[in-house]
Amino acid sequence: MKTKFPIERFAHIETPFYYYDVELLKKTIDTVQKEAAKHNGFNVHYAIKANFNPRLLAIIAASGLGADCVSGGEVAAALKAGVSPGHIVFAGVGKTDKEIALSLDAGIFCFNVESIPEIDAIDTLAAERGVVAQVAIRVNPNIGAHTHANITTGLAENKFGVNYEQLDEVINTIESKNNVKLIGLHFHIGSQILVMDDFIALCGRVNELQTMLHETRGLVLPHINVGGGLGIRYDAPDKYNVPDFALYFDTYAQHLKLFPGQQVHFELGRSIVAQCGSLITRATYIKSGTCKKFIIVDAGMNDLVRPALYSAYHRIENLSSHKADEVYDVVGPICESSDVFCKDRKIPQTHRGDIMAIRSAGAYGEAMAFGYNCRPLPKSVLSTEFE
Ligand SMILES: *Cc1c(COP(=O)(O)O)cnc(C)c1O
């Protein structure tokens, strides 16, 4: 299934905008659910931060996936979209009282806690409400995933999680309190991970830790949350439009040693929404420099920041031209030299007004858009609007 762009419809829509292939999103969700269901006790939460477009969230919530949130705003968005509170987990190093309160009032499933002062705050707010908050400890497994340095999260030097040496103290703290209950362990090693070895290494750490807690404290927790991070093929968005969820879940099933009855939770963001989205933009000018040719498009780094922020690769297609390739830099209109989508890329000969698709932009695209240069936030168009 190749994403088909309704180019004749696009001709009447102001660019730039995000275009979402709903059929592909649904196929991706179906595949995740089908593959996870092959294993006992596997639960999938969609990581809302990858894309919180309310129309996509409604589709995702209706499918029955849970939600992984990293702010009170995301908890509210998940609830509004119709995710059941019992399937919402809330992570993040800096949860404020307000965010904790709204999550307690909603009765979310679990807080993934990252420090002792945070546990104190949750306990106090839960006590005021006469409730007991379920918490999982986010453990920093000290694993460097083979991905961009800015998106690894599981190294000792990262701000995330609790290090091994502090674990006993954190567990003692939770056990000493009346309004928090320890139900699990949480891990998340990073994003855009395509090498299963990284997930296998994480399984090794989880197994070690579980053995240690069992031996030293007689502790077996009912929930193991291994986070997200499964990558997608930015180089081939049509050929690999649905990520290899079978391999991903099989890897965990094979390498994670579970105690009887333990549930496993996954928090997948990018792998669920990336391939269904494209940023649609028009070529405003073709400019010849001294040694380069530039396609200046009407989308900028404010609409899709990944190339500027992480040197991320996105395929760029000219939907209007089938001429022979030429070599271009594709750049935006923003007053920053980093406002570049690609350099020295072969693209069919392009003319002013041509419509282009920046592919695999469904994750961390629209969600990270901002208004620099007084630019409006990009709009979104769903394929179902044309049916
Ligand atoms: C960002 C994040 C995820 C999702 O990561 P993806 O790479 O998009 O799958 C999952 N869990 C936590 C805690 C996160 O911060």
PDBQT file of the ligand as one rigid body, heavy atoms in Angstrom, charges set to zero:
ROOT
HETATM    1  C1  LIG A 401       9.031   9.846  23.837  1.00  0.00    +0.000 C 
HETATM    2  C2  LIG A 401       8.713   8.743  24.727  1.00  0.00    +0.000 A 
HETATM    3  C3  LIG A 401       8.179   7.562  24.202  1.00  0.00    +0.000 A 
HETATM    4  C4  LIG A 401       7.925   7.339  22.730  1.00  0.00    +0.000 C 
HETATM    5  O1  LIG A 401       9.087   7.255  21.987  1.00  0.00    +0.000 OA
HETATM    6  P1  LIG A 401       9.013   6.834  20.437  1.00  0.00    +0.000 P 
HETATM    7  O2  LIG A 401      10.427   6.820  20.028  1.00  0.00    +0.000 OA
HETATM    8  O3  LIG A 401       8.229   7.892  19.727  1.00  0.00    +0.000 OA
HETATM    9  O4  LIG A 401       8.376   5.498  20.352  1.00  0.00    +0.000 OA
HETATM   10  C5  LIG A 401       7.871   6.548  25.090  1.00  0.00    +0.000 A 
HETATM   11  N1  LIG A 401       8.061   6.691  26.429  1.00  0.00    +0.000 NA
HETATM   12  C6  LIG A 401       8.564   7.815  26.963  1.00  0.00    +0.000 A 
HETATM   13  C7  LIG A 401       8.741   7.902  28.417  1.00  0.00    +0.000 C 
HETATM   14  C8  LIG A 401       8.907   8.874  26.131  1.00  0.00    +0.000 A 
HETATM   15  O5  LIG A 401       9.412   9.984  26.672  1.00  0.00    +0.000 OA
ENDROOT
TORSDOF 0
